[in-house]
């Protein structure tokens, strides 16, 4: 390690420590009423995660699967003309695997809401 590296490292560490010390010195003690989560400072009556039924988590995973599918399809749509028929076959294989996943999720009841 050269002397320049050590100087930059030392300056960085001292800078971070100075900023932390300045933040601690200038910090204002929070008012307990204004830092409560919601409803104008009233205490929550239940835990934040207790309001959601577990099937919402399954629905969110299904949504994420379709969201990731779109992440793959947008760039593919831009280059499919350059790549040719092989790219189309690969995309249909990808969509086929995704369709199998949707059918499995339907069989497991992921889309039943009642």
N, CA, C and O atoms as a Tinker XYZ file with bonds, in Angstrom:
   456  protein
     1  N      0.832000   -1.182000    0.000000    73     2
     2  CA     0.000000    0.000000    0.000000    64     1     3
     3  C      0.877000    1.245000    0.000000    63     2     4     5
     4  O      1.819000    1.384000    0.780000    81     3
     5  N      0.528000    2.118000   -0.890000    73     3     6
     6  CA     1.296000    3.348000   -0.992000    64     5     7
     7  C      0.847000    4.378000    0.026000    63     6     8     9
     8  O     -0.202000    4.234000    0.654000    81     7
     9  N      1.649000    5.414000    0.181000    73     7    10
    10  CA     1.303000    6.463000    1.151000    64     9    11
    11  C      0.034000    7.221000    0.756000    63    10    12    13
    12  O     -0.678000    7.727000    1.624000    81    11
    13  N     -0.253000    7.303000   -0.536000    73    11    14
    14  CA    -1.465000    7.987000   -0.979000    64    13    15
    15  C     -2.703000    7.205000   -0.555000    63    14    16    17
    16  O     -3.692000    7.795000   -0.120000    81    15
    17  N     -2.651000    5.888000   -0.679000    73    15    18
    18  CA    -3.769000    5.043000   -0.269000    64    17    19
    19  C     -4.033000    5.180000    1.229000    63    18    20    21
    20  O     -5.180000    5.308000    1.654000    81    19
    21  N     -2.978000    5.151000    2.012000    73    19    22
    22  CA    -3.124000    5.281000    3.466000    64    21    23
    23  C     -3.679000    6.651000    3.825000    63    22    24    25
    24  O     -4.510000    6.761000    4.727000    81    23
    25  N     -3.239000    7.687000    3.143000    73    23    26
    26  CA    -3.732000    9.046000    3.414000    64    25    27
    27  C     -5.214000    9.160000    3.076000    63    26    28    29
    28  O     -5.976000    9.746000    3.844000    81    27
    29  N     -5.631000    8.612000    1.947000    73    27    30
    30  CA    -7.040000    8.671000    1.554000    64    29    31
    31  C     -7.892000    7.855000    2.511000    63    30    32    33
    32  O     -8.984000    8.284000    2.883000    81    31
    33  N     -7.410000    6.686000    2.916000    73    31    34
    34  CA    -8.135000    5.851000    3.865000    64    33    35
    35  C     -8.291000    6.567000    5.202000    63    34    36    37
    36  O     -9.375000    6.570000    5.786000    81    35
    37  N     -7.218000    7.166000    5.683000    73    35    38
    38  CA    -7.261000    7.889000    6.950000    64    37    39
    39  C     -8.198000    9.094000    6.863000    63    38    40    41
    40  O     -8.968000    9.348000    7.789000    81    39
    41  N     -8.135000    9.826000    5.768000    73    39    42
    42  CA    -9.016000   10.973000    5.575000    64    41    43
    43  C    -10.479000   10.540000    5.509000    63    42    44    45
    44  O    -11.353000   11.225000    6.040000    81    43
    45  N    -10.746000    9.426000    4.872000    73    43    46
    46  CA   -12.119000    8.920000    4.786000    64    45    47
    47  C    -12.653000    8.541000    6.158000    63    46    48    49
    48  O    -13.769000    8.913000    6.519000    81    47
    49  N    -11.862000    7.807000    6.916000    73    47    50
    50  CA   -12.298000    7.392000    8.250000    64    49    51
    51  C    -12.512000    8.611000    9.142000    63    50    52    53
    52  O    -13.512000    8.682000    9.857000    81    51
    53  N    -11.593000    9.566000    9.112000    73    51    54
    54  CA   -11.752000   10.775000    9.911000    64    53    55
    55  C    -12.975000   11.588000    9.475000    63    54    56    57
    56  O    -13.659000   12.177000   10.313000    81    55
    57  N    -13.248000   11.621000    8.182000    73    55    58
    58  CA   -14.422000   12.329000    7.685000    64    57    59
    59  C    -15.714000   11.703000    8.179000    63    58    60    61
    60  O    -16.634000   12.405000    8.598000    81    59
    61  N    -15.780000   10.380000    8.127000    73    59    62
    62  CA   -16.980000    9.690000    8.602000    64    61    63
    63  C    -17.158000    9.921000   10.099000    63    62    64    65
    64  O    -18.269000   10.196000   10.553000    81    63
    65  N    -16.080000    9.813000   10.867000    73    63    66
    66  CA   -16.175000   10.038000   12.306000    64    65    67
    67  C    -16.574000   11.471000   12.627000    63    66    68    69
    68  O    -17.344000   11.697000   13.560000    81    67
    69  N    -16.069000   12.443000   11.874000    73    67    70
    70  CA   -16.432000   13.841000   12.099000    64    69    71
    71  C    -17.911000   14.082000   11.796000    63    70    72    73
    72  O    -18.588000   14.794000   12.537000    81    71
    73  N    -18.406000   13.498000   10.723000    73    71    74
    74  CA   -19.820000   13.669000   10.378000    64    73    75
    75  C    -20.714000   13.022000   11.427000    63    74    76    77
    76  O    -21.744000   13.587000   11.793000    81    75
    77  N    -20.333000   11.844000   11.914000    73    75    78
    78  CA   -21.113000   11.169000   12.965000    64    77    79
    79  C    -21.115000   12.001000   14.253000    63    78    80    81
    80  O    -22.150000   12.132000   14.907000    81    79
    81  N    -19.963000   12.559000   14.613000    73    79    82
    82  CA   -19.886000   13.375000   15.824000    64    81    83
    83  C    -20.728000   14.638000   15.674000    63    82    84    85
    84  O    -21.404000   15.046000   16.619000    81    83
    85  N    -20.696000   15.255000   14.508000    73    83    86
    86  CA   -21.491000   16.455000   14.257000    64    85    87
    87  C    -22.987000   16.138000   14.318000    63    86    88    89
    88  O    -23.766000   16.906000   14.883000    81    87
    89  N    -23.379000   15.015000   13.739000    73    87    90
    90  CA   -24.790000   14.627000   13.780000    64    89    91
    91  C    -25.244000   14.361000   15.209000    63    90    92    93
    92  O    -26.355000   14.735000   15.585000    81    91
    93  N    -24.401000   13.724000   16.004000    73    91    94
    94  CA   -24.755000   13.441000   17.394000    64    93    95
    95  C    -24.840000   14.740000   18.201000    63    94    96    97
    96  O    -25.704000   14.878000   19.068000    81    95
    97  N    -23.960000   15.675000   17.922000    73    95    98
    98  CA   -23.952000   16.936000   18.671000    64    97    99
    99  C    -25.149000   17.811000   18.324000    63    98   100   101
   100  O    -25.664000   18.514000   19.192000    81    99
   101  N    -25.600000   17.783000   17.079000    73    99   102
   102  CA   -26.693000   18.645000   16.645000    64   101   103
   103  C    -28.062000   17.975000   16.702000    63   102   104   105
   104  O    -29.068000   18.616000   16.401000    81   103
   105  N    -28.122000   16.709000   17.080000    73   103   106
   106  CA   -29.389000   15.982000   17.083000    64   105   107
   107  C    -30.333000   16.544000   18.139000    63   106   108   109
   108  O    -29.922000   16.950000   19.226000    81   107
   109  N    -31.605000   16.550000   17.780000    73   107   110
   110  CA   -32.649000   16.995000   18.701000    64   109   111
   111  C    -33.341000   15.749000   19.238000    63   110   112   113
   112  O    -33.631000   14.824000   18.479000    81   111
   113  N    -33.603000   15.719000   20.522000    73   111   114
   114  CA   -34.294000   14.567000   21.107000    64   113   115
   115  C    -35.705000   14.484000   20.530000    63   114   116   117
   116  O    -36.431000   15.478000   20.552000    81   115
   117  N    -36.108000   13.322000   20.015000    73   115   118
   118  CA   -37.429000   13.214000   19.385000    64   117   119
   119  C    -38.549000   13.277000   20.418000    63   118   120   121
   120  O    -38.411000   12.790000   21.540000    81   119
   121  N    -39.654000   13.885000   20.014000    73   119   122
   122  CA   -40.842000   13.937000   20.848000    64   121   123
   123  C    -41.548000   12.586000   20.738000    63   122   124   125
   124  O    -41.869000   12.170000   19.624000    81   123
   125  N    -41.802000   11.889000   21.837000    73   123   126
   126  CA   -42.393000   10.554000   21.749000    64   125   127
   127  C    -43.756000   10.539000   21.075000    63   126   128   129
   128  O    -44.141000    9.520000   20.502000    81   127
   129  N    -44.488000   11.628000   21.128000    73   127   130
   130  CA   -45.816000   11.645000   20.518000    64   129   131
   131  C    -45.721000   11.712000   18.999000    63   130   132   133
   132  O    -46.532000   11.099000   18.305000    81   131
   133  N    -44.761000   12.434000   18.480000    73   131   134
   134  CA   -44.686000   12.624000   17.031000    64   133   135
   135  C    -43.963000   11.509000   16.308000    63   134   136   137
   136  O    -44.019000   11.457000   15.079000    81   135
   137  N    -43.293000   10.620000   17.003000    73   135   138
   138  CA   -42.566000    9.565000   16.318000    64   137   139
   139  C    -43.322000    8.239000   16.305000    63   138   140   141
   140  O    -42.799000    7.238000   15.816000    81   139
   141  N    -44.537000    8.218000   16.833000    73   139   142
   142  CA   -45.339000    7.003000   16.761000    64   141   143
   143  C    -45.729000    6.744000   15.313000    63   142   144   145
   144  O    -45.773000    7.678000   14.512000    81   143
   145  N    -46.013000    5.497000   14.965000    73   143   146
   146  CA   -46.135000    5.132000   13.560000    64   145   147
   147  C    -47.218000    5.847000   12.762000    63   146   148   149
   148  O    -46.943000    6.296000   11.649000    81   147
   149  N    -48.434000    5.972000   13.280000    73   147   150
   150  CA   -49.505000    6.538000   12.466000    64   149   151
   151  C    -50.648000    6.974000   13.360000    63   150   152   153
   152  O    -50.582000    6.812000   14.579000    81   151
   153  N    -51.675000    7.515000   12.777000    73   151   154
   154  CA   -52.892000    7.986000   13.428000    64   153   155
   155  C    -52.603000    9.049000   14.478000    63   154   156   157
   156  O    -53.063000    8.936000   15.614000    81   155
   157  N    -51.869000   10.049000   14.123000    73   155   158
   158  CA   -51.630000   11.225000   14.960000    64   157   159
   159  C    -51.072000   10.885000   16.328000    63   158   160   161
   160  O    -51.416000   11.537000   17.314000    81   159
   161  N    -50.237000    9.900000   16.405000    73   159   162
   162  CA   -49.585000    9.581000   17.660000    64   161   163
   163  C    -50.302000    8.557000   18.517000    63   162   164   165
   164  O    -49.837000    8.255000   19.616000    81   163
   165  N    -51.426000    8.009000   18.051000    73   163   166
   166  CA   -52.112000    6.979000   18.834000    64   165   167
   167  C    -51.338000    5.670000   18.723000    63   166   168   169
   168  O    -50.748000    5.372000   17.684000    81   167
   169  N    -51.345000    4.896000   19.799000    73   167   170
   170  CA   -50.679000    3.600000   19.764000    64   169   171
   171  C    -51.456000    2.648000   18.859000    63   170   172   173
   172  O    -52.687000    2.628000   18.900000    81   171
   173  N    -50.769000    1.871000   18.055000    73   171   174
   174  CA   -51.470000    0.898000   17.222000    64   173   175
   175  C    -52.134000   -0.174000   18.093000    63   174   176   177
   176  O    -51.604000   -0.554000   19.136000    81   175
   177  N    -53.294000   -0.651000   17.652000    73   175   178
   178  CA   -54.025000   -1.665000   18.417000    64   177   179
   179  C    -53.583000   -3.081000   18.103000    63   178   180   181
   180  O    -53.839000   -3.994000   18.889000    81   179
   181  N    -52.928000   -3.283000   16.976000    73   179   182
   182  CA   -52.503000   -4.631000   16.590000    64   181   183
   183  C    -51.160000   -4.543000   15.886000    63   182   184   185
   184  O    -50.734000   -3.467000   15.467000    81   183
   185  N    -50.505000   -5.675000   15.763000    73   183   186
   186  CA   -49.217000   -5.735000   15.088000    64   185   187
   187  C    -49.423000   -5.482000   13.600000    63   186   188   189
   188  O    -50.462000   -5.846000   13.050000    81   187
   189  N    -48.471000   -4.879000   12.961000    73   187   190
   190  CA   -48.612000   -4.498000   11.552000    64   189   191
   191  C    -48.803000   -5.710000   10.647000    63   190   192   193
   192  O    -49.523000   -5.618000    9.653000    81   191
   193  N    -48.183000   -6.835000   10.961000    73   191   194
   194  CA   -48.302000   -8.010000   10.092000    64   193   195
   195  C    -49.540000   -8.842000   10.389000    63   194   196   197
   196  O    -49.862000   -9.747000    9.618000    81   195
   197  N    -50.241000   -8.568000   11.477000    73   195   198
   198  CA   -51.383000   -9.402000   11.832000    64   197   199
   199  C    -52.608000   -9.108000   10.984000    63   198   200   201
   200  O    -53.565000   -9.883000   11.010000    81   199
   201  N    -52.610000   -8.027000   10.243000    73   199   202
   202  CA   -53.787000   -7.666000    9.465000    64   201   203
   203  C    -53.882000   -8.402000    8.148000    63   202   204   205
   204  O    -54.951000   -8.415000    7.537000    81   203
   205  N    -52.820000   -9.009000    7.694000    73   203   206
   206  CA   -52.801000   -9.596000    6.371000    64   205   207
   207  C    -52.960000  -11.101000    6.457000    63   206   208   209
   208  O    -52.281000  -11.770000    7.237000    81   207
   209  N    -53.857000  -11.619000    5.651000    73   207   210
   210  CA   -54.047000  -13.064000    5.573000    64   209   211
   211  C    -52.851000  -13.675000    4.842000    63   210   212   213
   212  O    -52.304000  -13.045000    3.936000    81   211
   213  N    -52.436000  -14.882000    5.214000    73   211   214
   214  CA   -51.264000  -15.488000    4.553000    64   213   215
   215  C    -51.395000  -15.652000    3.051000    63   214   216   217
   216  O    -50.383000  -15.706000    2.351000    81   215
   217  N    -52.631000  -15.735000    2.530000    73   215   218
   218  CA   -52.746000  -15.913000    1.075000    64   217   219
   219  C    -52.276000  -14.677000    0.311000    63   218   220   221
   220  O    -51.986000  -14.772000   -0.881000    81   219
   221  N    -52.196000  -13.515000    0.974000    73   219   222
   222  CA   -51.664000  -12.333000    0.307000    64   221   223
   223  C    -50.188000  -12.513000   -0.028000    63   222   224   225
   224  O    -49.704000  -11.983000   -1.028000    81   223
   225  N    -49.478000  -13.256000    0.806000    73   223   226
   226  CA   -48.065000  -13.495000    0.533000    64   225   227
   227  C    -47.899000  -14.375000   -0.710000    63   226   228   229
   228  O    -46.989000  -14.159000   -1.511000    81   227
   229  N    -48.773000  -15.358000   -0.865000    73   227   230
   230  CA   -48.737000  -16.198000   -2.068000    64   229   231
   231  C    -49.058000  -15.359000   -3.295000    63   230   232   233
   232  O    -48.418000  -15.496000   -4.337000    81   231
   233  N    -50.056000  -14.487000   -3.165000    73   231   234
   234  CA   -50.409000  -13.625000   -4.296000    64   233   235
   235  C    -49.267000  -12.692000   -4.654000    63   234   236   237
   236  O    -49.046000  -12.413000   -5.832000    81   235
   237  N    -48.542000  -12.209000   -3.665000    73   235   238
   238  CA   -47.420000  -11.322000   -3.968000    64   237   239
   239  C    -46.290000  -12.078000   -4.649000    63   238   240   241
   240  O    -45.605000  -11.513000   -5.502000    81   239
   241  N    -46.080000  -13.339000   -4.295000    73   239   242
   242  CA   -45.051000  -14.132000   -4.979000    64   241   243
   243  C    -45.458000  -14.377000   -6.431000    63   242   244   245
   244  O    -44.612000  -14.317000   -7.323000    81   243
   245  N    -46.743000  -14.653000   -6.680000    73   243   246
   246  CA   -47.219000  -14.831000   -8.060000    64   245   247
   247  C    -47.034000  -13.528000   -8.834000    63   246   248   249
   248  O    -46.602000  -13.551000   -9.986000    81   247
   249  N    -47.357000  -12.396000   -8.215000    73   247   250
   250  CA   -47.149000  -11.113000   -8.877000    64   249   251
   251  C    -45.680000  -10.906000   -9.222000    63   250   252   253
   252  O    -45.355000  -10.465000  -10.325000    81   251
   253  N    -44.795000  -11.222000   -8.287000    73   251   254
   254  CA   -43.367000  -11.055000   -8.550000    64   253   255
   255  C    -42.903000  -11.949000   -9.695000    63   254   256   257
   256  O    -42.029000  -11.560000  -10.471000    81   255
   257  N    -43.481000  -13.140000   -9.806000    73   255   258
   258  CA   -43.124000  -14.026000  -10.920000    64   257   259
   259  C    -43.479000  -13.365000  -12.247000    63   258   260   261
   260  O    -42.681000  -13.396000  -13.184000    81   259
   261  N    -44.665000  -12.768000  -12.340000    73   259   262
   262  CA   -45.051000  -12.098000  -13.578000    64   261   263
   263  C    -44.248000  -10.822000  -13.798000    63   262   264   265
   264  O    -43.974000  -10.449000  -14.938000    81   263
   265  N    -43.876000  -10.159000  -12.726000    73   263   266
   266  CA   -43.063000   -8.961000  -12.844000    64   265   267
   267  C    -41.683000   -9.307000  -13.397000    63   266   268   269
   268  O    -41.163000   -8.602000  -14.261000    81   267
   269  N    -41.103000  -10.376000  -12.905000    73   267   270
   270  CA   -39.795000  -10.810000  -13.409000    64   269   271
   271  C    -39.914000  -11.263000  -14.852000    63   270   272   273
   272  O    -38.987000  -11.085000  -15.641000    81   271
   273  N    -41.050000  -11.848000  -15.200000    73   271   274
   274  CA   -41.270000  -12.237000  -16.604000    64   273   275
   275  C    -41.195000  -11.008000  -17.508000    63   274   276   277
   276  O    -40.591000  -11.058000  -18.579000    81   275
   277  N    -41.801000   -9.919000  -17.078000    73   275   278
   278  CA   -41.751000   -8.695000  -17.877000    64   277   279
   279  C    -40.331000   -8.151000  -17.966000    63   278   280   281
   280  O    -39.947000   -7.591000  -18.993000    81   279
   281  N    -39.546000   -8.310000  -16.899000    73   279   282
   282  CA   -38.148000   -7.870000  -16.947000    64   281   283
   283  C    -37.368000   -8.599000  -18.022000    63   282   284   285
   284  O    -36.456000   -8.029000  -18.621000    81   283
   285  N    -37.717000   -9.858000  -18.275000    73   283   286
   286  CA   -37.044000  -10.614000  -19.328000    64   285   287
   287  C    -37.620000  -10.311000  -20.710000    63   286   288   289
   288  O    -36.901000  -10.362000  -21.707000    81   287
   289  N    -38.913000   -9.997000  -20.772000    73   287   290
   290  CA   -39.546000   -9.847000  -22.083000    64   289   291
   291  C    -39.268000   -8.500000  -22.744000    63   290   292   293
   292  O    -39.190000   -8.434000  -23.970000    81   291
   293  N    -39.117000   -7.432000  -21.978000    73   291   294
   294  CA   -38.869000   -6.127000  -22.599000    64   293   295
   295  C    -37.542000   -6.084000  -23.366000    63   294   296   297
   296  O    -37.533000   -5.675000  -24.526000    81   295
   297  N    -36.425000   -6.493000  -22.757000    73   295   298
   298  CA   -35.188000   -6.484000  -23.546000    64   297   299
   299  C    -35.236000   -7.484000  -24.704000    63   298   300   301
   300  O    -34.663000   -7.247000  -25.767000    81   299
   301  N    -35.922000   -8.594000  -24.483000    73   299   302
   302  CA   -36.044000   -9.600000  -25.551000    64   301   303
   303  C    -36.787000   -9.010000  -26.749000    63   302   304   305
   304  O    -36.422000   -9.271000  -27.895000    81   303
   305  N    -37.829000   -8.214000  -26.486000    73   303   306
   306  CA   -38.605000   -7.616000  -27.569000    64   305   307
   307  C    -37.765000   -6.650000  -28.394000    63   306   308   309
   308  O    -38.034000   -6.449000  -29.579000    81   307
   309  N    -36.758000   -6.057000  -27.781000    73   307   310
   310  CA   -35.914000   -5.118000  -28.515000    64   309   311
   311  C    -34.940000   -5.823000  -29.459000    63   310   312   313
   312  O    -34.571000   -5.260000  -30.490000    81   311
   313  N    -34.523000   -7.030000  -29.130000    73   311   314
   314  CA   -33.486000   -7.694000  -29.924000    64   313   315
   315  C    -33.987000   -8.942000  -30.642000    63   314   316   317
   316  O    -33.192000   -9.639000  -31.273000    81   315
   317  N    -35.284000   -9.244000  -30.564000    73   315   318
   318  CA   -35.786000  -10.487000  -31.155000    64   317   319
   319  C    -35.612000  -10.494000  -32.673000    63   318   320   321
   320  O    -35.353000  -11.549000  -33.252000    81   319
   321  N    -35.746000   -9.354000  -33.321000    73   319   322
   322  CA   -35.594000   -9.313000  -34.775000    64   321   323
   323  C    -34.161000   -9.631000  -35.183000    63   322   324   325
   324  O    -33.932000  -10.251000  -36.222000    81   323
   325  N    -33.197000   -9.209000  -34.372000    73   323   326
   326  CA   -31.796000   -9.481000  -34.686000    64   325   327
   327  C    -31.414000  -10.931000  -34.399000    63   326   328   329
   328  O    -30.555000  -11.492000  -35.079000    81   327
   329  N    -32.046000  -11.539000  -33.399000    73   327   330
   330  CA   -31.661000  -12.890000  -32.989000    64   329   331
   331  C    -32.335000  -13.978000  -33.807000    63   330   332   333
   332  O    -31.778000  -15.067000  -33.953000    81   331
   333  N    -33.511000  -13.714000  -34.341000    73   331   334
   334  CA   -34.152000  -14.662000  -35.228000    64   333   335
   335  C    -35.088000  -15.629000  -34.526000    63   334   336   337
   336  O    -35.551000  -15.386000  -33.411000    81   335
   337  N    -35.352000  -16.740000  -35.218000    73   335   338
   338  CA   -36.349000  -17.705000  -34.757000    64   337   339
   339  C    -35.932000  -18.407000  -33.470000    63   338   340   341
   340  O    -36.792000  -18.804000  -32.683000    81   339
   341  N    -34.651000  -18.564000  -33.243000    73   339   342
   342  CA   -34.195000  -19.222000  -32.020000    64   341   343
   343  C    -34.633000  -18.475000  -30.774000    63   342   344   345
   344  O    -34.975000  -19.088000  -29.763000    81   343
   345  N    -34.621000  -17.153000  -30.848000    73   343   346
   346  CA   -35.049000  -16.345000  -29.702000    64   345   347
   347  C    -36.539000  -16.508000  -29.448000    63   346   348   349
   348  O    -36.980000  -16.516000  -28.298000    81   347
   349  N    -37.319000  -16.637000  -30.521000    73   347   350
   350  CA   -38.762000  -16.824000  -30.364000    64   349   351
   351  C    -39.036000  -18.174000  -29.711000    63   350   352   353
   352  O    -39.892000  -18.275000  -28.832000    81   351
   353  N    -38.323000  -19.202000  -30.131000    73   351   354
   354  CA   -38.510000  -20.538000  -29.553000    64   353   355
   355  C    -38.124000  -20.527000  -28.073000    63   354   356   357
   356  O    -38.822000  -21.109000  -27.243000    81   355
   357  N    -37.022000  -19.870000  -27.749000    73   355   358
   358  CA   -36.600000  -19.802000  -26.345000    64   357   359
   359  C    -37.620000  -19.050000  -25.494000    63   358   360   361
   360  O    -37.877000  -19.443000  -24.356000    81   359
   361  N    -38.207000  -17.973000  -26.027000    73   359   362
   362  CA   -39.199000  -17.227000  -25.254000    64   361   363
   363  C    -40.456000  -18.054000  -25.042000    63   362   364   365
   364  O    -41.048000  -18.011000  -23.964000    81   363
   365  N    -40.875000  -18.810000  -26.061000    73   363   366
   366  CA   -42.045000  -19.657000  -25.868000    64   365   367
   367  C    -41.758000  -20.779000  -24.874000    63   366   368   369
   368  O    -42.660000  -21.195000  -24.147000    81   367
   369  N    -40.534000  -21.273000  -24.828000    73   367   370
   370  CA   -40.173000  -22.267000  -23.811000    64   369   371
   371  C    -40.236000  -21.629000  -22.422000    63   370   372   373
   372  O    -40.736000  -22.244000  -21.480000    81   371
   373  N    -39.736000  -20.413000  -22.295000    73   371   374
   374  CA   -39.795000  -19.695000  -21.027000    64   373   375
   375  C    -41.236000  -19.471000  -20.599000    63   374   376   377
   376  O    -41.580000  -19.679000  -19.436000    81   375
   377  N    -42.082000  -19.046000  -21.534000    73   375   378
   378  CA   -43.489000  -18.827000  -21.210000    64   377   379
   379  C    -44.192000  -20.144000  -20.886000    63   378   380   381
   380  O    -45.116000  -20.165000  -20.072000    81   379
   381  N    -43.767000  -21.236000  -21.511000    73   379   382
   382  CA   -44.338000  -22.543000  -21.185000    64   381   383
   383  C    -44.023000  -22.947000  -19.756000    63   382   384   385
   384  O    -44.890000  -23.461000  -19.050000    81   383
   385  N    -42.784000  -22.720000  -19.323000    73   383   386
   386  CA   -42.423000  -23.019000  -17.930000    64   385   387
   387  C    -43.221000  -22.137000  -16.988000    63   386   388   389
   388  O    -43.663000  -22.595000  -15.934000    81   387
   389  N    -43.410000  -20.883000  -17.356000    73   387   390
   390  CA   -44.199000  -19.978000  -16.528000    64   389   391
   391  C    -45.658000  -20.416000  -16.478000    63   390   392   393
   392  O    -46.296000  -20.321000  -15.429000    81   391
   393  N    -46.188000  -20.889000  -17.585000    73   391   394
   394  CA   -47.561000  -21.398000  -17.606000    64   393   395
   395  C    -47.699000  -22.608000  -16.694000    63   394   396   397
   396  O    -48.713000  -22.747000  -16.011000    81   395
   397  N    -46.703000  -23.484000  -16.670000    73   395   398
   398  CA   -46.737000  -24.619000  -15.752000    64   397   399
   399  C    -46.750000  -24.141000  -14.298000    63   398   400   401
   400  O    -47.442000  -24.713000  -13.456000    81   399
   401  N    -45.994000  -23.109000  -14.017000    73   399   402
   402  CA   -45.992000  -22.558000  -12.662000    64   401   403
   403  C    -47.351000  -21.960000  -12.306000    63   402   404   405
   404  O    -47.808000  -22.107000  -11.172000    81   403
   405  N    -48.001000  -21.292000  -13.251000    73   403   406
   406  CA   -49.317000  -20.720000  -12.998000    64   405   407
   407  C    -50.341000  -21.829000  -12.779000    63   406   408   409
   408  O    -51.193000  -21.722000  -11.896000    81   407
   409  N    -50.264000  -22.881000  -13.570000    73   407   410
   410  CA   -51.183000  -24.010000  -13.384000    64   409   411
   411  C    -50.974000  -24.670000  -12.028000    63   410   412   413
   412  O    -51.940000  -25.053000  -11.370000    81   411
   413  N    -49.729000  -24.804000  -11.609000    73   411   414
   414  CA   -49.450000  -25.369000  -10.287000    64   413   415
   415  C    -50.006000  -24.468000   -9.189000    63   414   416   417
   416  O    -50.600000  -24.953000   -8.226000    81   415
   417  N    -49.812000  -23.151000   -9.333000    73   415   418
   418  CA   -50.324000  -22.216000   -8.329000    64   417   419
   419  C    -51.846000  -22.257000   -8.281000    63   418   420   421
   420  O    -52.437000  -22.147000   -7.206000    81   419
   421  N    -52.484000  -22.416000   -9.436000    73   419   422
   422  CA   -53.939000  -22.515000   -9.479000    64   421   423
   423  C    -54.405000  -23.798000   -8.787000    63   422   424   425
   424  O    -55.394000  -23.790000   -8.054000    81   423
   425  N    -53.695000  -24.888000   -9.020000    73   423   426
   426  CA   -54.035000  -26.159000   -8.383000    64   425   427
   427  C    -53.867000  -26.088000   -6.867000    63   426   428   429
   428  O    -54.633000  -26.700000   -6.123000    81   427
   429  N    -52.855000  -25.333000   -6.409000    73   427   430
   430  CA   -52.618000  -25.183000   -4.980000    64   429   431
   431  C    -53.562000  -24.178000   -4.326000    63   430   432   433
   432  O    -53.576000  -24.051000   -3.102000    81   431
   433  N    -54.355000  -23.458000   -5.134000    73   431   434
   434  CA   -55.329000  -22.523000   -4.573000    64   433   435
   435  C    -54.795000  -21.121000   -4.378000    63   434   436   437
   436  O    -55.358000  -20.360000   -3.592000    81   435
   437  N    -53.736000  -20.756000   -5.060000    73   435   438
   438  CA   -53.170000  -19.419000   -4.872000    64   437   439
   439  C    -54.085000  -18.322000   -5.393000    63   438   440   441
   440  O    -53.966000  -17.170000   -4.976000    81   439
   441  N    -54.991000  -18.661000   -6.294000    73   439   442
   442  CA   -55.863000  -17.646000   -6.881000    64   441   443
   443  C    -57.254000  -17.653000   -6.274000    63   442   444   445
   444  O    -58.117000  -16.902000   -6.728000    81   443
   445  N    -57.505000  -18.483000   -5.252000    73   443   446
   446  CA   -58.802000  -18.505000   -4.557000    64   445   447
   447  C    -58.777000  -17.450000   -3.474000    63   446   448   449
   448  O    -57.845000  -17.407000   -2.671000    81   447
   449  N    -59.787000  -16.598000   -3.440000    73   447   450
   450  CA   -59.802000  -15.502000   -2.478000    64   449   451
   451  C    -60.792000  -15.721000   -1.355000    63   450   452   453
   452  O    -60.773000  -14.991000   -0.364000    81   451
   453  N    -61.636000  -16.690000   -1.488000    73   451   454
   454  CA   -62.633000  -16.897000   -0.416000    64   453   455
   455  C    -62.493000  -18.269000    0.191000    63   454   456
   456  O    -63.242000  -18.620000    1.103000    81   455
